[in-house]
Amino acid sequence: MASGNSIQDILQKMMETVGDSKEKIFEIGEESRSEYSQLKADLTLVQNSVINIIEKTERMEVHSRFARNRLAEVSKHFANYTDEEVRSAYEQANDYQVQLAVLRQEEKQLRERRDNIERRLMKLKDTIDRAEALVSQINVVINYLTGDLKQVTEMVADAVEMQKFGLKIIEAQEEERKRLSREIHDGPAQMMANVMLRSELVERVYNEHGVQEALKEIQDLREMVKESLSEVRRIIYDLRPMALDDLGLVPTLAKYLRNIEERTGMNVSFKNLGKEIRLPSEMEIALFRFVQEAVQNAYKHASPSEVVVKMELKPTKAIAIIKDDGRGFDPEVKKEGSFGLMGMRERVNMLDGQLTIDSKPGRGTLLMVQIPISGKK
């Protein structure tokens, strides 16, 4: 009996220790979430400031260009202008240049501040994720100590599955890095190398063939730079479309699906059934990635003749539907090494959403995700 009491006391102390640790980790997570929310608000203000300063800079560049043209005109026909007009043209051009330099410096500082906040947000998000992971692990220990072995078994199975999923993510990240490396090497890097070679020819062409031939070389050079810039922007867009932050989910999806249709030749139609309202950033990126994953999976595995994407943003929830007429599959049959649906479910579960899968072999696939807004379903 004494032995039983001793074991019970030990278990009780273990439970108290584990419970205290859980509370402390939870407090760390909550503090990190609070700081994360404040930084998100700061980031929004800085992003708005960046947009405003870019608009000011663009207007100032126009004014500066006109002032320089005016100064060039005055300098060219110096005799036709008074000293006062010459001085005024010079001072105005110089003033605009100074203002433009100040604006560009301010824009640089704002961009640096924005980047710094984004880095801090990433670190905080990592802290929050680790705190949540630790709390989950502690819950496993608590359940084990209280004797709920069945639940522990299920959680261990899920943990093993999540471990496989995590390894798959790491593999996918490495593959993505290799793909990006190849794309950059074969695309922008190669183009920039060609630009360097062609730029060295300009002076030689000028000396040997004159201004006109040199101008042709410069025009060709400009086209190569434009192509390189376009390729870099495409790579950046694949990583994370900037338009998602600036324009919102619906316009970005429409543009992305048009690009997919042009690139793959697959017939893709997009219908927006609701209003083009803005959602929290994490919700917009989750919905975008969900549609992206679904459409790419259809293209890679289902060989459809048509994919239909529908989006409806309501005051209480966001709904996305992706339907294809491809070969379909049995959702109950789990394929070895297939983590696409698991990744979708995890992304939806993080936002307390609901994922519905309707598919049969030979009958196409319909995916529907519903994510609550403001905690309402």
N, C-alpha and C positions, 0 to 999 in steps of 0.2 A: 504493500500500500504506500509505504514511504517512497519506494522507488517510483511508483506511478505519479505521486505528487511532485517528486523532483523533476521528472520528465515534463510534467505539466507546467511547472514553474519555469523550466528552461525554455519551453516552447512559448510561454507567455512573455518572457523577457525578450526572446527573439522577435516575437510579433511586435512588441513595443519599440524595439530598436529599428526594425524594418519600417514600422509605421512612421516613426520620427524622421527617418531618412527620406521616406517618401514625401512627407510634408515639406522638408527643406528643399528637396529637388523641385517640388511643385511651386514653392515660393520663387525659386530661381527662374523657373519657366515663366511665371506670371510677371515678374519684374522685367524679364527680357521682352515679353509680349508688349508690356506698357511702353518700354523704350522703343520697340519696333514700330508701334503705332505712331508715336511722336515723330520718329524719323521719317516714316512714310508721309506724314503731313508736311514735314520740312522739305522732303524731296519734291512733293507736288508744288510747293511755293517756288523752289529753285528752278524746277522745270519750266514753270510759267515765266519766271524771270528770264531764263535762257531764250525762250520763244520771243519775249518782248525785246530783248537786247538784239536778237538776230534781225527782227523787223526794223529796229532803229538803225542797225548797221547797214542794212540793205538800202534804206532811204538815204542814209548819209553817203553811201557809196555813189548813189545817183547824183546827189548834190555835188560831191567831190569831182565826179567825172565831168559834169557840166562846167564846174569852175576851172578844171584843168584845160578843158577845151577852149574856154573863154580866154584863159591866160595864153594858150598857144596862139590863138587868133590875134591877141594884142601884141604878142612878141613878134609874130610874123609880119604884121603891118604896124610896126612901132610908130612910124611917122604919122599915122592917121589918128593917133590917140594922144590925149593930154597926159601930163605927168600924173595928175590926180587919177585918171582912169587906169593908167598902168599900175600905179601903186594899189589902187582898190582891187584890181583883178588879182594881183599878186597876194595881197593880204587875205582876200576871200579864199583863194585856193589853198593858201597855207593854213588858214583857220579850219577849213573843212578837213584837211589832212590831219591836223592835230586832234580834232574831235573824233575822226575815224579811228585814229590810233588809240585814243582813250576807250572808245567803245569796244574795240577788239580786245584790249587788255581786260576790260570788265567782263567781256564774254568768256575769255580764257579762264578768269578766276571763277566765274559761275560754273563753267563746265568742270573745273577741278573740284569745286565744292560738291557738285552733283555726283561726280565719280566717287568722291570720298564717302558721301552718304550711302551710295549704292554698295560700296565695299563693306561699310559698317552694317548695313542691312543684311548682307550675305552672312556675315559672322554671327549676327544675332539670330538669324534664321537657323544657322547650324547649331547654336546653343539651345534654341527652343526644340529643335528636332532631337538633339541628344537628351535633353531633359525628358521629353515625352517617351523616348526609347527606354530611358532608365526607369521611369515610372511604370512602363509596361512590363519591364523585367521584374520589378519589385512586386507588381501584381501577380506575376507568375509564382514568385516565392510565397506570397501570402496565401494564394490558392492552394499551393502544395502543402503548406504548414497547416492549413485548416482541413486538409484531407480530401479536397475535391480533385481526386486523381483523374477522373474522366475529363474534366475541363482542362486540367494541366496537359493531358495527352493531346487533346485537340489543339491547345495553344502551341504545344511543342511542334505538332505537325504543321501548323500555320507558320511557325517561326522558321522551320526547315524550308517551307515553300517560299517564304519571304527571303530567306538566305539565298536560295537558288535565284529568285527574282533579282536580288541585289547583285549577285554575280553576273547575271545576264545584263543588267544595266551597265556594269563596269565593262563587260565585253563590248556592249553596244557603243559606249563612250569611246573605247579604244578604236573601234571600227570607224566611228564618226571622225575621230582625229586623223586616222589614216586617209579617209576620204577627203577631208578638208585639206590635208597636206598635199594630196595628189592634185586636187582642184586648183589650189593656189600655185603649186609648182608648174602645172601644165597651162594654167590660165594667166592670172595677173603677173606672176613672177616671170614667165616667159615673155609676156608682152612688154614688161618693163625693161627686160634685157634687150629686147628689140628696139625699144625707144632709146635706150642708151646708145646703141650702135647707130641708129638713124640720126640721132642728135649730133653725133660726131661727124656725120657726113654733110651736115648743113653748111658748115663753114667752107668745106672743100668744094661743094657744089657752087656756093656763092663765088668763090675765087675763080673757079674754072668756067662756069656757065652763066654767071650773072644773077641779078636780083630775082627775075621771074622764075627761074628754075629752083632757086633757093626757097622762094615762097611756096612752090609746089611741094617741095620736101617738107616744109613746115606744116602745110595743110595735111599731108599724109601723116605726119607726126601727131598732129592734133587728133586725127581720127583714131590712131592707135591708142592714144591716152584715153579718149572717150570710151573705146571698147574695153580697155582695162578697168576703167572706173565702173562701167556697167557690170562687168563680171564680178568685181569686188562687192558692189551693192547687192548682186544676186546672192552671193555667198552669205553676206551679212543678213539678208532677208530670210534665208533658209534657217539661220541660227535663231533669230528672233526678229520678226517684222517690226521695224520702228513705227510703222503706221498704226500698230495696235495701241501704242501709247498716245499718238497724236490724233487719230481719226476714230478709233473705237473698233469694236468687234465686227460689226456688220460690213462696213466698207472694206476692212482688211480681209475678211473671209471671201468677199466677192472678188477682190483682186487676186487672192491666192488661188481660188478655184479656177479663175480664168487662165492663170499661168499654168496650172496643172493640165487644163484642157489643151492648151497650146503645146505644152511640152510632151504630153503622152499621146495625144490624139484621141483620148477617151472622152466620150460625151458626158459632160458634167453640167448640171443645171442647179442654180441656187435661187431659193425663194425666201424672202424675208416676210414673215407673216405679222410681225409686230412693229413697234416703234423702234427707232435707232437710238435707244437710251444707253448711257454709259453705265458700266458695272464696275465693281471693285477690280483692281488690276489682277489679283490672283484668280478671280472668277473668269475674266476675259481670256487670260492666257490658258486656263484649264479647258475652257470650251473650244478655243482655237486649236489646242493640241489634240483634243478629243476628235474633232472633225478631221484634222490633218492625219492622225493615226488611222481613223476609219477609212478615209478615202485612199490612203496609200496601201492599206491592207487589201482593200477591194481591188486596186490596180495590180498588186503583186500576186494575190492568191485566188481571186474570184473570176478574173477575165470577164468583167461585165461589159455589155454594150452601152449601158447608161448608169450613171450615178446621180441621184437626186439628193440634194442637201436642203433642209428646211430649218430655219431659225425663227424662234418666236420669243421675244423678250417681254414678259409681263411684269406688272408691278410687284408680284409676289414670287415669281419664279422664272427661270430661263429654261427653254426647251430646245433641244437640238435633235433632229432626226436625219439619219443617213440611210438611204435605201439604195440597193443595187440589184440588178437582175442577173448576177453572176451565178457561179456554181453552188454557192451556199455551203453549209456545214451543219453538223449536229453539235449544238452547244454543250450537250451532256458528255460528249466524248472529248477527253482532254488529250491533246497531242503532246508527245514528249518534246521538251525544248521550246514549246510555244508559250510565250508570256505576254502576247499582245493584249488579250482580254483582261488578264490580271492587271496589267499596267493601266488600262482604262478604268477598271473597277477601283483601283487604288486612288487614281486621280479624282474620280467622282466621289469616293467615300471621304476624301479629305475635306470636301465641301458639303458633307451631309446630303449628297445627292442620291439619285436612284437611276440605275442603269437597267434597261430592258433589252433583251436580245431575242429576236424572232428570226430563226433561220432553219432551213431544212435542205438537205442535199438536193441540188437541181432546181431549187425554188428561190434562190436569191437570199439576201440578208437585209434585215431592218434593225437598226440600232437606234434607241431613243434614250437620251439622258435628260433628267429633270433636276435642276439645282435650285434650291430655295434662295430667295433674296430677302434680306433682313430677318432671317430666321423663320420665315413663313414657308409653308409648303402648299 
